[in-house]
Amino acid sequence: MEQNIEEQTQSPEEKKETRNVFIGAKVTPSQKEYIKSQAAQCGMTVSDYLLARAYNYHPKARLTKEEAALLQNLDDCRSDLVKYTSALHGMSTKQRMAMFNQIPFMVGWLKELGNVAESVCQFLNVAKEQNKIPSNDKSEEI
């Protein structure tokens, strides 16, 4: 009875089991390296990665340096657009009309908007790219 009361009053964190049982599996050196690299790409330990896969969870890889740079570029573009909008709101209607009626200014502005749109498209294309199915060589090894 006393034990049941203790179990009921424990928080979920206290009820968490400690992983202290070892399960081993024989793999080839190349399989080991592949598993380690997959775990590293996901920012996980090999144990966490294998356990996640055992529960049929497919961990997502972290952003590559290139993807992180594209995301930062997209954030910079958003920041620039906010600055442009704020600057335009700070101008009178007359000032905006005078500025937008200048052809050289508009050409330069449209070029910059084109660069922003191109950066956004590049990021979205990378983000939409689907995961590729491994070749037969990799699936046979594992």
N, C-alpha and C positions, 0 to 999 in steps of 0.2 A: 504494500500500500504506500509506504513511504517512498519507494522507488518510483512509482507511477506519478506521484505528486512532483517529484524532482524533474521527471521527464517532461511533464506538462508545463512547468514554469521555465524551462530552458528556452532561450531565444533560438531562432533558426540557425544563427551563427554558431552557437554552442553545440547544436546537434550535428553539425557538419562532421563527417567522418574524415579521419586523416588517412591519406593514401600511403600505406606502408607495406603493401604486399607487392612483391615483384613478379612480373610475368615476363618470361624471356622468349625470344623467337630467333631462329637462325636465319640470317640473310646474307647475301653476298656483299662484298665491300661496296660495289656500285649501288646496290639497293640501299644500303645504309646511308651513303652520301646523298642519294636522291631523297630519302625520307628526311634527313637532316636539312637539306636545302628547302624542301617543301615547308617544313616547320618554321624555318627561319624566315621564309617569304611571308608567312602568316604572323610572324612575331610571337611564336609559341615555342615552348620546349618540345622536344621529341615526345616525351610522355604525354603532355597535354594534346599534342597533335594526334598521336595514335589513339588516345582515348576518345577524342572528338570524332575521329573517323570510325571508330568501333561503334559509336552511337549513331552512325550514318549522318553526321553533321559534316558539311563541306566548308571548312574555314576559308575565309576570303583572304587573299594576299593583300598585304599593305601596299600603299601607293609606292610606285618606283620613284626614283629621284626625278625622272622626266615628268611623270604624272603630277608629282608634288609641285614641280616648277610650273606646269600648266595651270594647276589650281591656283597657285600664287599669282600668276599672270591674270587669270580670270578675276581674282579678287582685286588686283590693281586696276583692271578695266572698270570694275564696278565702282571703285573709289573715284576714278576719274570722272565717270558719268555723274556721280553725286556732286562732285565739285563743279562740273559744267552746269548742272541744273541749279545749284545754289547761286552761281555767278549770274546766270540768266535771270533768276528771280530777283536778284539785287539791282537789276537795271530797269530803267523806265522803258515804256513801250517804244518811245522815240529812239532810244539808244539801241534797243534790239532791232528795230526796223532798219536803222542806219547800218548796223553791223551785218545783218543778213542780206542787205542789198549790195554789199561789196562782193564782187565775183571772186577776187583772189582769196578773200577770207573764207568764203563758202567752199571753194575748191579744197583749200587746206583742211577745213573742218570735215568735209566729206571723206577726205583721205584718212584722217584720224579715226573717224567712225568706221571706215572700212577695215582698218587695222584692228579695232576693237571687235568688230563682227567676226573677222578671221580668227582671232584668238579664241573667241567663244566657240566657234565652229570646231576648231582643232580640239579643244578640250572635250566638247560633247562627242565628237567622233571617237576619241580614245575611250571615253566613259561608256559609250554604247557598244564597243567592240566586245563580242561574246568570247567566253572562254573557249579555247581550242581543245578538241579531243586529242589525248596523247596518241602518238603513233604506236603501232603494234610492238615495236622494240621495247618501249617503256612499260607497256601493260604486261608484256611477257615476263619482264624482270621482276615485277612486283606481284 
